[in-house]
Amino acid sequence: MPAQPTRRNGTPKSSTSSSYEFPVPTSKSPNTSPQSHQAAIMPSLISLPELFLTILYPSILALGSLTSLLSPLSRSSPYSPELQSHVPHLAPNYFARKSNVFNLYFVKIAWAWYTAAFIIFLLAHPRTGPPVQKGFMLTRRRLQALARYVAVTTWWAAVTQWFFGAPIIDRGFRLSGGRCEIRGSEMGVAGEEVQAMVTAASCKIAGGVWKGGHDISGHVFILIVGSAFLLLEAWPVLGNGLVWGGVKEVVAQKQEDDENDNTVAETKRSDSAQEGVSTPVWFLLGVAGLSGWMLLMTATYFHTWVEKLTGLIVAYIALGSVYLMPRIVPSLDDVLGRPGV
């Protein structure tokens, strides 16, 4: 019987496992004590990338608001509370106009961009399972990532589209004293009907103006939730591919392997490179990066600081329910899981 290959330090080598097997500790292990299981399912409440994003978005909003206050062009351009923007023909910047191409074809349909970037990443990147070209398989990682996508999409729909009638943004506007008013026309039966409009969309269609209440910034909410979702989902790849490129682990392994194991080392190098930053990840980063830029433009030229602040708070509540709450509620962790685990 041939001797088992050993490393230079005398320890036996382990056989190479499939790059698509993702072992995870389970709560059903008979040898796991309740204390150790609790520690396994409840890591630190917030990870480093989550802390980074928690600081990043308020910083972007603060920078935009500060720029708006200090810029002579912004201060000299009249701001319309009804439009929630500068008067179009006196806008201080191309991005200060709601008609700018990035607002029309990116922000207005942002969730379609986020969905496309996420699905491409989920199907094509080997970190989540075998890519389509190598025999697609619905792995546990993919199922839990889809569950997180459904969760954040539900938040997006409830806040901005529909929540058993009017969305949360419009309900908040009405509860804070807002109403729909007809522009420059006499009030009467038609005016009373317009005032009864419960959504901003229906008010606009009826020729009215949405005014008087507190309007949570939907753009701030969408841009933060969407971009944070993409970055958190891809962070395990970014941490390996963008920071180390998969080379650090390969170099360390190669130093431990004996000189006759070049084939195995080269295979590991190839697998690690495939799990690094690839075209789907770059597309995802492009969508997230453009979201960051448009968030800065929103903070600079649109909405009041209170409206932007409430948009940020609601976005963080949504993200916390999807990414932090499962660490406190084990049953949620079984369904939503955590990116890269």
Secondary structure, 3 states (H helix, E strand, C coil): CCCCCECCCCCECCCCCCCCCCCCCCCCCCCCCHHHHHHHHCCCCCCHHHHHHHHHHHHHHHHHHHHHHHCHHHHHCCEECCCCEECHHHCCCHHHCCCCHHHHHHHCCHHHHHHHHHHHHHHHCCCCCCCHHHCCCCCHHHHHHHHHHHHHHHHHHHHHCCCCCCCHHHHHHHHCCCEEEECCCCCCHHHHHHHCCCCHHHHHHCCEEEECCCCCCHHHHHHHHHHHHHHHHHHHHHHHHHCCCCHHHHHHHHHHCCCCCHHHHHHHHHHHHHCCCCHHHHHHHHHHHHHHHHHHHHHHHCCCHHHHHHHHHHHHHHHHHHHCHHHCCHHHHHHHCCCCC
